[in-house]
Amino acid sequence: MSSVSVFRGFLHVPHQIQLPVTRIFIGSKKLDYRSNSNGLRLYARYSDSQSAQTQAQDLFTSRLQDSIENLPKLVEDIVQTSINTGPRGALRLAQGVQAVIGVGSEWLTEFSQSRNSPSGIPSQLQLGLVSPLYLRKLFERLGATYIKLGQFIASAPTLFPPEYVQEFQYCFDKAPAVPFDEIKSILREELAGPIDSIYEYIDPTPLASASIAQVHAARLKGSQADVVIKVLKPGIEDVLVADLNFIYVVARIVEFLNPELSRASLVAIVNDIRASMLEEVDFKKEAANIEAFRGYLESMGLTRQATAPRVYRECSTKKVLTMERLYGVPLTDLDSISSLVSSPETSLITALNVWFGSLLACESFHADVHAGNLWLLRDGRIGFLDFGIVGRISPKTWGAMEVFLGSLATEEYDSMASALIEMGATNTDVDSRAFAKDLEKIFSSIQACIHMFWLDLDTELVVATATRASTNVTAVSANLVVDERQMNALFLDLVRVSESYGLKFPREFALLMKQLLYFDRYTRLLAPNMNMLQDQRITIASNRRTSNRNIY
Ligand SMILES: Nc1ncnc2c1ncn2[C@@H]1O[C@H](COP(=O)(O)OP(=O)(O)OP(=O)(O)O)[C@@H](O)[C@H]1O
């Protein structure tokens, strides 16, 4: 007879069945367990296999009872969600099938080509549509919700496997433009009146078109101010509701079938995603975020160094955001930046100081500082655009983050370990010495990798230089790809090692790290000799923030 054992809240019974211990009955007595951040923890063990087997059977019955009890709730939830989704669900399903067929045939073509190749089938094809590459392509085709979901995956290394986190860094948000007539009718409806009484002129060709919104340049009547109008794409809320309801139902079913996943609170994560996406399609929230940031600049006397667009509330609604038009270039456009200012490095330092300062002094921080959203303006100020995604950080997390950043710069692994332990919620005792040693290992292996990679890269660059005229551009862009990959890999390793010590970081940690990766990219371009975390001109630490404001 197979033996049965109990450990850390899970019963392993024959046939590989793993039963989460939620309730165990001994006769009529219930065995108590306590739930903590690491899951369930038992306070008793059964060494007698006979008694354990009886307990396993009791447990199985108990689980079954639980499932039967929960089934009506699940069905009710699914029915209610389907009713809320309504006919848009059927339409979305048809679009979903189309997307699957499209990406599926792409996969099939590549798969059949590589079957005949001597090198065999590449790993990215082996998992079919659920391999990171094809799943990312499928998400891009499925549009807004899935693109945002993909971006969420990219920013949540504590929740998803590293290869998916890495691949979804490239989940791009571009979508075909909505015809201008449709945009005009949304404006008429939203602004409740003739649009030519508000705008002198609207450029029919959009400045940008992403999955959720489209942006048009315009000029206001009266003041003649140059503005942009960000318009929520028609039907996007329906798509979001249908998709998010679908994802919710899938999460509910998966959790019902595999209750172990409720430990990772799958449904709670989906609910979080749902809330943050619905926030992003409410431009009133974005307007409030912009105004909070402008208030921060004002109160800190930073308006001559940086800005965010002024919002025109009188012609803004939940679906339309009219704001001051900024003129500038992305922080990655080195040539244009050099023609605008004599010291790109100084501009970068300003951007860093303003952003770091906002982490605590502003109620929320800009959590999407990709180059499209961070500009050097024609007047030399730094322009922050697109406040759709913001983060909030508690002083406690930021305190630990400061120590972490300081230790990153100085390579002090003991203090890095204690900062990470402080940040990662855990009830267990972490061996900080061993943790520090493991951290040191990843950092030194990454340095070795960079060294190796540079040897290879040099050879590639010689070839590239010989074939391309603009050698600098080639060198710079190759350099950036390497750095970003390395930095992402380093971050993922860091999270992985921390998790092995039972640490779970708050979402702001990943959000902050992602922004630091963007800033690292700008530093390599604009100030290659500067150490972003150590330079005295950059004010990261809050205690220095008030006494020694060093903004250029
Ligand atoms: N105030 C502004 N002044 C000038 N251009 C703007 C302004 N706001 C937006 N844009 C242009 O429109 C583009 C898209 O705007 P925004 O980033 O707000 O939209 P989005 O749909 O959230 O895009 P993404 O997801 O790519 O960041 C910007 O990259 C910029 O080129």
The ligand as an SDF file (V2000), in Angstrom:
LIG
                    3D

 31 33  0  0  0  0  0  0  0  0999 V2000
    0.4970   66.9920  -24.6610 N   0  0  0  0  0  0  0  0  0  0  0  0
    1.0250   66.4680  -25.7690 C   0  0  0  0  0  0  0  0  0  0  0  0
    1.7550   67.2330  -26.6010 N   0  0  0  0  0  0  0  0  0  0  0  0
    2.2850   66.7230  -27.7330 C   0  0  0  0  0  0  0  0  0  0  0  0
    2.1310   65.4560  -28.1230 N   0  0  0  0  0  0  0  0  0  0  0  0
    1.4200   64.6330  -27.3470 C   0  0  0  0  0  0  0  0  0  0  0  0
    0.8250   65.0950  -26.1310 C   0  0  0  0  0  0  0  0  0  0  0  0
    0.1810   64.0640  -25.5710 N   0  0  0  0  0  0  0  0  0  0  0  0
    0.3620   63.0180  -26.3820 C   0  0  0  0  0  0  0  0  0  0  0  0
    1.1030   63.3420  -27.4380 N   0  0  0  0  0  0  0  0  0  0  0  0
    1.5320   62.4480  -28.5500 C   0  0  0  0  0  0  0  0  0  0  0  0
    0.6890   61.3430  -28.6220 O   0  0  0  0  0  0  0  0  0  0  0  0
    1.4240   60.1370  -28.2980 C   0  0  0  0  0  0  0  0  0  0  0  0
    0.5240   59.1870  -27.5330 C   0  0  0  0  0  0  0  0  0  0  0  0
    0.0390   59.8340  -26.3860 O   0  0  0  0  0  0  0  0  0  0  0  0
   -0.1360   59.0630  -25.0160 P   0  0  0  0  0  0  0  0  0  0  0  0
    1.1960   58.4790  -24.6640 O   0  0  0  0  0  0  0  0  0  0  0  0
   -0.7690   59.9610  -24.0360 O   0  0  0  0  0  0  0  0  0  0  0  0
   -1.1690   57.9470  -25.4520 O   0  0  0  0  0  0  0  0  0  0  0  0
   -1.2020   56.3980  -25.1490 P   0  0  0  0  0  0  0  0  0  0  0  0
   -2.3570   55.8950  -25.9130 O   0  0  0  0  0  0  0  0  0  0  0  0
   -1.1760   56.1960  -23.6930 O   0  0  0  0  0  0  0  0  0  0  0  0
    0.1630   55.8860  -25.8130 O   0  0  0  0  0  0  0  0  0  0  0  0
    1.3010   54.9050  -25.2400 P   0  0  0  0  0  0  0  0  0  0  0  0
    0.5860   53.7660  -24.6320 O   0  0  0  0  0  0  0  0  0  0  0  0
    2.0850   54.5570  -26.4790 O   0  0  0  0  0  0  0  0  0  0  0  0
    2.1340   55.6880  -24.2490 O   0  0  0  0  0  0  0  0  0  0  0  0
    2.6380   60.6110  -27.5260 C   0  0  0  0  0  0  0  0  0  0  0  0
    3.7150   59.7090  -27.6240 O   0  0  0  0  0  0  0  0  0  0  0  0
    2.9150   61.9200  -28.2550 C   0  0  0  0  0  0  0  0  0  0  0  0
    3.5710   61.6920  -29.4780 O   0  0  0  0  0  0  0  0  0  0  0  0
  1  2  1  0
  2  3  1  0
  2  7  2  0
  3  4  2  0
  4  5  1  0
  5  6  2  0
  6  7  1  0
  6 10  1  0
  7  8  1  0
  8  9  2  0
  9 10  1  0
 10 11  1  0
 11 12  1  0
 11 30  1  0
 12 13  1  0
 13 14  1  0
 13 28  1  0
 14 15  1  0
 15 16  1  0
 16 17  2  0
 16 18  1  0
 16 19  1  0
 19 20  1  0
 20 21  2  0
 20 22  1  0
 20 23  1  0
 23 24  1  0
 24 25  2  0
 24 26  1  0
 24 27  1  0
 28 29  1  0
 28 30  1  0
 30 31  1  0
M  END
$$$$
